Amino acid sequence: MDVLRFVLPHLAAGCLGGLTAAGVIIASNLGSLRDLIEHAQDGWLGGALLAFGFAVTFGAAAIGRAIDQIAQERD
């Protein structure tokens, strides 16, 4: 349980960072992604998949960093 209490805040922060990064990419129209999302028939689905992918990736990276931090403290 102590590990979960340590890892869950890192997961939440990583997911929030991923959603923020996806939002910034869409808002800045990087690579014309906002235009593609707006003009596609199911563009909202593409935006949702992009945001979900970023949240999962950043969340997993944050958990990996948290676990690495635990291992470094033990050494």
N, CA, C and O atoms as a GROMACS GRO file, in nm:
protein
  300
    1MET      N    1   0.081  -0.120   0.000
    1MET     CA    2   0.000   0.000   0.000
    1MET      C    3   0.086   0.126   0.000
    1MET      O    4   0.047   0.227  -0.058
    2ASP      N    5   0.202   0.121   0.065
    2ASP     CA    6   0.288   0.239   0.065
    2ASP      C    7   0.337   0.272  -0.075
    2ASP      O    8   0.351   0.389  -0.111
    3VAL      N    9   0.361   0.168  -0.153
    3VAL     CA   10   0.406   0.191  -0.290
    3VAL      C   11   0.296   0.259  -0.371
    3VAL      O   12   0.323   0.350  -0.449
    4LEU      N   13   0.171   0.216  -0.352
    4LEU     CA   14   0.060   0.278  -0.424
    4LEU      C   15   0.043   0.424  -0.384
    4LEU      O   16   0.017   0.509  -0.469
    5ARG      N   17   0.059   0.453  -0.257
    5ARG     CA   18   0.049   0.593  -0.212
    5ARG      C   19   0.160   0.679  -0.271
    5ARG      O   20   0.144   0.800  -0.287
    6PHE      N   21   0.271   0.617  -0.302
    6PHE     CA   22   0.382   0.690  -0.363
    6PHE      C   23   0.364   0.702  -0.514
    6PHE      O   24   0.396   0.806  -0.572
    7VAL      N   25   0.314   0.597  -0.578
    7VAL     CA   26   0.307   0.592  -0.724
    7VAL      C   27   0.185   0.667  -0.779
    7VAL      O   28   0.196   0.732  -0.883
    8LEU      N   29   0.071   0.661  -0.713
    8LEU     CA   30  -0.051   0.721  -0.765
    8LEU      C   31  -0.041   0.872  -0.789
    8LEU      O   32  -0.090   0.919  -0.891
    9PRO      N   33   0.020   0.949  -0.699
    9PRO     CA   34   0.036   1.092  -0.732
    9PRO      C   35   0.124   1.115  -0.854
    9PRO      O   36   0.101   1.208  -0.931
   10HIS      N   37   0.225   1.031  -0.871
   10HIS     CA   38   0.309   1.042  -0.990
   10HIS      C   39   0.229   1.008  -1.117
   10HIS      O   40   0.245   1.073  -1.220
   11LEU      N   41   0.144   0.907  -1.107
   11LEU     CA   42   0.059   0.871  -1.220
   11LEU      C   43  -0.035   0.986  -1.255
   11LEU      O   44  -0.050   1.021  -1.373
   12ALA      N   45  -0.097   1.045  -1.154
   12ALA     CA   46  -0.189   1.156  -1.180
   12ALA      C   47  -0.116   1.275  -1.242
   12ALA      O   48  -0.168   1.338  -1.334
   13ALA      N   49   0.002   1.305  -1.191
   13ALA     CA   50   0.078   1.417  -1.246
   13ALA      C   51   0.121   1.389  -1.390
   13ALA      O   52   0.116   1.479  -1.474
   14GLY      N   53   0.161   1.266  -1.419
   14GLY     CA   54   0.201   1.230  -1.554
   14GLY      C   55   0.084   1.237  -1.651
   14GLY      O   56   0.098   1.287  -1.762
   15CYS      N   57  -0.032   1.187  -1.609
   15CYS     CA   58  -0.151   1.194  -1.695
   15CYS      C   59  -0.193   1.338  -1.719
   15CYS      O   60  -0.229   1.374  -1.831
   16LEU      N   61  -0.188   1.420  -1.616
   16LEU     CA   62  -0.221   1.562  -1.632
   16LEU      C   63  -0.123   1.630  -1.726
   16LEU      O   64  -0.162   1.712  -1.809
   17GLY      N   65   0.004   1.597  -1.714
   17GLY     CA   66   0.105   1.651  -1.805
   17GLY      C   67   0.081   1.608  -1.948
   17GLY      O   68   0.099   1.687  -2.040
   18GLY      N   69   0.042   1.483  -1.968
   18GLY     CA   70   0.013   1.433  -2.102
   18GLY      C   71  -0.108   1.502  -2.164
   18GLY      O   72  -0.107   1.538  -2.282
   19LEU      N   73  -0.212   1.521  -2.084
   19LEU     CA   74  -0.331   1.591  -2.134
   19LEU      C   75  -0.298   1.737  -2.167
   19LEU      O   76  -0.348   1.792  -2.265
   20THR      N   77  -0.215   1.798  -2.084
   20THR     CA   78  -0.174   1.935  -2.111
   20THR      C   79  -0.093   1.944  -2.240
   20THR      O   80  -0.115   2.033  -2.322
   21ALA      N   81  -0.001   1.851  -2.258
   21ALA     CA   82   0.081   1.851  -2.380
   21ALA      C   83  -0.006   1.831  -2.504
   21ALA      O   84   0.014   1.898  -2.605
   22ALA      N   85  -0.102   1.740  -2.497
   22ALA     CA   86  -0.192   1.718  -2.611
   22ALA      C   87  -0.275   1.843  -2.638
   22ALA      O   88  -0.296   1.881  -2.753
   23GLY      N   89  -0.323   1.907  -2.530
   23GLY     CA   90  -0.401   2.029  -2.547
   23GLY      C   91  -0.320   2.141  -2.610
   23GLY      O   92  -0.371   2.215  -2.694
   24VAL      N   93  -0.195   2.154  -2.569
   24VAL     CA   94  -0.109   2.258  -2.626
   24VAL      C   95  -0.081   2.229  -2.774
   24VAL      O   96  -0.081   2.321  -2.856
   25ILE      N   97  -0.057   2.104  -2.807
   25ILE     CA   98  -0.031   2.068  -2.946
   25ILE      C   99  -0.153   2.098  -3.033
   25ILE      O  100  -0.140   2.152  -3.143
   26ILE      N  101  -0.271   2.064  -2.984
   26ILE     CA  102  -0.393   2.090  -3.060
   26ILE      C  103  -0.419   2.240  -3.068
   26ILE      O  104  -0.454   2.292  -3.174
   27ALA      N  105  -0.404   2.311  -2.956
   27ALA     CA  106  -0.432   2.455  -2.953
   27ALA      C  107  -0.336   2.534  -3.041
   27ALA      O  108  -0.375   2.633  -3.103
   28SER      N  109  -0.211   2.490  -3.048
   28SER     CA  110  -0.113   2.562  -3.130
   28SER      C  111  -0.119   2.522  -3.278
   28SER      O  112  -0.050   2.579  -3.362
   29ASN      N  113  -0.203   2.424  -3.307
   29ASN     CA  114  -0.222   2.377  -3.445
   29ASN      C  115  -0.091   2.323  -3.504
   29ASN      O  116  -0.064   2.342  -3.623
   30LEU      N  117  -0.012   2.257  -3.421
   30LEU     CA  118   0.115   2.198  -3.465
   30LEU      C  119   0.087   2.087  -3.566
   30LEU      O  120   0.012   1.994  -3.538
   31GLY      N  121   0.147   2.097  -3.681
   31GLY     CA  122   0.127   1.998  -3.785
   31GLY      C  123  -0.014   1.997  -3.840
   31GLY      O  124  -0.059   1.897  -3.896
   32SER      N  125  -0.084   2.106  -3.826
   32SER     CA  126  -0.224   2.122  -3.871
   32SER      C  127  -0.318   2.020  -3.807
   32SER      O  128  -0.418   1.981  -3.867
   33LEU      N  129  -0.285   1.976  -3.685
   33LEU     CA  130  -0.370   1.878  -3.618
   33LEU      C  131  -0.507   1.934  -3.584
   33LEU      O  132  -0.608   1.866  -3.599
   34ARG      N  133  -0.512   2.060  -3.538
   34ARG     CA  134  -0.641   2.119  -3.504
   34ARG      C  135  -0.730   2.128  -3.629
   34ARG      O  136  -0.849   2.101  -3.622
   35ASP      N  137  -0.671   2.165  -3.741
   35ASP     CA  138  -0.748   2.171  -3.866
   35ASP      C  139  -0.802   2.033  -3.904
   35ASP      O  140  -0.917   2.020  -3.947
   36LEU      N  141  -0.718   1.931  -3.888
   36LEU     CA  142  -0.763   1.795  -3.919
   36LEU      C  143  -0.876   1.752  -3.827
   36LEU      O  144  -0.973   1.690  -3.872
   37ILE      N  145  -0.864   1.783  -3.698
   37ILE     CA  146  -0.967   1.746  -3.602
   37ILE      C  147  -1.097   1.819  -3.630
   37ILE      O  148  -1.205   1.760  -3.622
   38GLU      N  149  -1.088   1.947  -3.664
   38GLU     CA  150  -1.207   2.027  -3.689
   38GLU      C  151  -1.279   1.986  -3.817
   38GLU      O  152  -1.402   1.990  -3.822
   39HIS      N  153  -1.206   1.949  -3.920
   39HIS     CA  154  -1.268   1.924  -4.050
   39HIS      C  155  -1.299   1.778  -4.078
   39HIS      O  156  -1.365   1.748  -4.178
   40ALA      N  157  -1.254   1.688  -3.996
   40ALA     CA  158  -1.283   1.546  -4.017
   40ALA      C  159  -1.423   1.515  -3.964
   40ALA      O  160  -1.474   1.583  -3.875
   41GLN      N  161  -1.484   1.413  -4.020
   41GLN     CA  162  -1.619   1.377  -3.979
   41GLN      C  163  -1.622   1.334  -3.832
   41GLN      O  164  -1.709   1.377  -3.757
   42ASP      N  165  -1.529   1.251  -3.791
   42ASP     CA  166  -1.518   1.209  -3.651
   42ASP      C  167  -1.387   1.262  -3.592
   42ASP      O  168  -1.312   1.187  -3.530
   43GLY      N  169  -1.363   1.389  -3.610
   43GLY     CA  170  -1.239   1.450  -3.563
   43GLY      C  171  -1.224   1.448  -3.413
   43GLY      O  172  -1.112   1.439  -3.361
   44TRP      N  173  -1.336   1.456  -3.342
   44TRP     CA  174  -1.330   1.453  -3.196
   44TRP      C  175  -1.268   1.322  -3.148
   44TRP      O  176  -1.199   1.318  -3.046
   45LEU      N  177  -1.294   1.214  -3.222
   45LEU     CA  178  -1.240   1.084  -3.184
   45LEU      C  179  -1.088   1.083  -3.197
   45LEU      O  180  -1.018   1.028  -3.112
   46GLY      N  181  -1.037   1.145  -3.304
   46GLY     CA  182  -0.892   1.156  -3.320
   46GLY      C  183  -0.828   1.238  -3.209
   46GLY      O  184  -0.722   1.202  -3.158
   47GLY      N  185  -0.893   1.348  -3.172
   47GLY     CA  186  -0.842   1.430  -3.062
   47GLY      C  187  -0.844   1.356  -2.930
   47GLY      O  188  -0.752   1.367  -2.849
   48ALA      N  189  -0.952   1.279  -2.908
   48ALA     CA  190  -0.962   1.202  -2.784
   48ALA      C  191  -0.855   1.093  -2.778
   48ALA      O  192  -0.796   1.069  -2.673
   49LEU      N  193  -0.830   1.027  -2.892
   49LEU     CA  194  -0.727   0.923  -2.895
   49LEU      C  195  -0.588   0.982  -2.875
   49LEU      O  196  -0.503   0.922  -2.809
   50LEU      N  197  -0.565   1.100  -2.931
   50LEU     CA  198  -0.437   1.167  -2.910
   50LEU      C  199  -0.418   1.201  -2.763
   50LEU      O  200  -0.311   1.176  -2.707
   51ALA      N  201  -0.520   1.258  -2.700
   51ALA     CA  202  -0.512   1.294  -2.559
   51ALA      C  203  -0.494   1.170  -2.471
   51ALA      O  204  -0.414   1.171  -2.378
   52PHE      N  205  -0.568   1.064  -2.501
   52PHE     CA  206  -0.556   0.940  -2.423
   52PHE      C  207  -0.417   0.879  -2.439
   52PHE      O  208  -0.358   0.834  -2.341
   53GLY      N  209  -0.366   0.879  -2.560
   53GLY     CA  210  -0.232   0.824  -2.582
   53GLY      C  211  -0.125   0.902  -2.508
   53GLY      O  212  -0.033   0.844  -2.450
   54PHE      N  213  -0.137   1.033  -2.510
   54PHE     CA  214  -0.040   1.115  -2.437
   54PHE      C  215  -0.052   1.091  -2.286
   54PHE      O  216   0.049   1.081  -2.217
   55ALA      N  217  -0.175   1.082  -2.235
   55ALA     CA  218  -0.195   1.061  -2.092
   55ALA      C  219  -0.136   0.928  -2.048
   55ALA      O  220  -0.070   0.920  -1.944
   56VAL      N  221  -0.158   0.823  -2.126
   56VAL     CA  222  -0.105   0.690  -2.092
   56VAL      C  223   0.048   0.691  -2.098
   56VAL      O  224   0.114   0.637  -2.009
   57THR      N  225   0.103   0.752  -2.201
   57THR     CA  226   0.249   0.754  -2.217
   57THR      C  227   0.317   0.833  -2.107
   57THR      O  228   0.413   0.786  -2.046
   58PHE      N  229   0.267   0.952  -2.081
   58PHE     CA  230   0.328   1.036  -1.977
   58PHE      C  231   0.305   0.976  -1.839
   58PHE      O  232   0.392   0.984  -1.753
   59GLY      N  233   0.189   0.916  -1.816
   59GLY     CA  234   0.162   0.850  -1.688
   59GLY      C  235   0.255   0.734  -1.663
   59GLY      O  236   0.306   0.716  -1.553
   60ALA      N  237   0.277   0.653  -1.766
   60ALA     CA  238   0.369   0.539  -1.752
   60ALA      C  239   0.512   0.586  -1.729
   60ALA      O  240   0.585   0.525  -1.652
   61ALA      N  241   0.552   0.693  -1.796
   61ALA     CA  242   0.686   0.746  -1.775
   61ALA      C  243   0.703   0.799  -1.633
   61ALA      O  244   0.809   0.783  -1.573
   62ALA      N  245   0.598   0.862  -1.580
   62ALA     CA  246   0.605   0.914  -1.444
   62ALA      C  247   0.612   0.800  -1.342
   62ALA      O  248   0.683   0.810  -1.242
   63ILE      N  249   0.538   0.693  -1.366
   63ILE     CA  250   0.544   0.577  -1.277
   63ILE      C  251   0.683   0.514  -1.283
   63ILE      O  252   0.739   0.476  -1.180
   64GLY      N  253   0.739   0.501  -1.401
   64GLY     CA  254   0.874   0.447  -1.415
   64GLY      C  255   0.976   0.530  -1.340
   64GLY      O  256   1.066   0.477  -1.276
   65ARG      N  257   0.962   0.661  -1.348
   65ARG     CA  258   1.053   0.750  -1.276
   65ARG      C  259   1.035   0.735  -1.126
   65ARG      O  260   1.133   0.738  -1.051
   66ALA      N  261   0.912   0.720  -1.081
   66ALA     CA  262   0.887   0.703  -0.937
   66ALA      C  263   0.948   0.573  -0.886
   66ALA      O  264   1.008   0.570  -0.778
   67ILE      N  265   0.934   0.466  -0.962
   67ILE     CA  266   0.992   0.339  -0.921
   67ILE      C  267   1.144   0.346  -0.922
   67ILE      O  268   1.210   0.290  -0.834
   68ASP      N  269   1.201   0.414  -1.020
   68ASP     CA  270   1.345   0.434  -1.025
   68ASP      C  271   1.393   0.514  -0.905
   68ASP      O  272   1.501   0.490  -0.851
   69GLN      N  273   1.312   0.610  -0.864
   69GLN     CA  274   1.346   0.692  -0.748
   69GLN      C  275   1.351   0.606  -0.620
   69GLN      O  276   1.438   0.625  -0.536
   70ILE      N  277   1.256   0.514  -0.607
   70ILE     CA  278   1.254   0.423  -0.492
   70ILE      C  279   1.382   0.337  -0.493
   70ILE      O  280   1.444   0.318  -0.389
   71ALA      N  281   1.419   0.287  -0.609
   71ALA     CA  282   1.538   0.201  -0.620
   71ALA      C  283   1.664   0.279  -0.585
   71ALA      O  284   1.753   0.225  -0.520
   72GLN      N  285   1.673   0.404  -0.626
   72GLN     CA  286   1.790   0.486  -0.596
   72GLN      C  287   1.800   0.519  -0.447
   72GLN      O  288   1.910   0.530  -0.394
   73GLU      N  289   1.686   0.535  -0.380
   73GLU     CA  290   1.688   0.564  -0.237
   73GLU      C  291   1.736   0.445  -0.156
   73GLU      O  292   1.796   0.462  -0.050
   74ARG      N  293   1.711   0.325  -0.205
   74ARG     CA  294   1.753   0.204  -0.133
   74ARG      C  295   1.903   0.181  -0.144
   74ARG      O  296   1.962   0.117  -0.057
   75ASP      N  297   1.964   0.233  -0.251
   75ASP     CA  298   2.109   0.212  -0.270
   75ASP      C  299   2.192   0.303  -0.184
   75ASP      O  300   2.315   0.297  -0.189
   0.00000   0.00000   0.00000
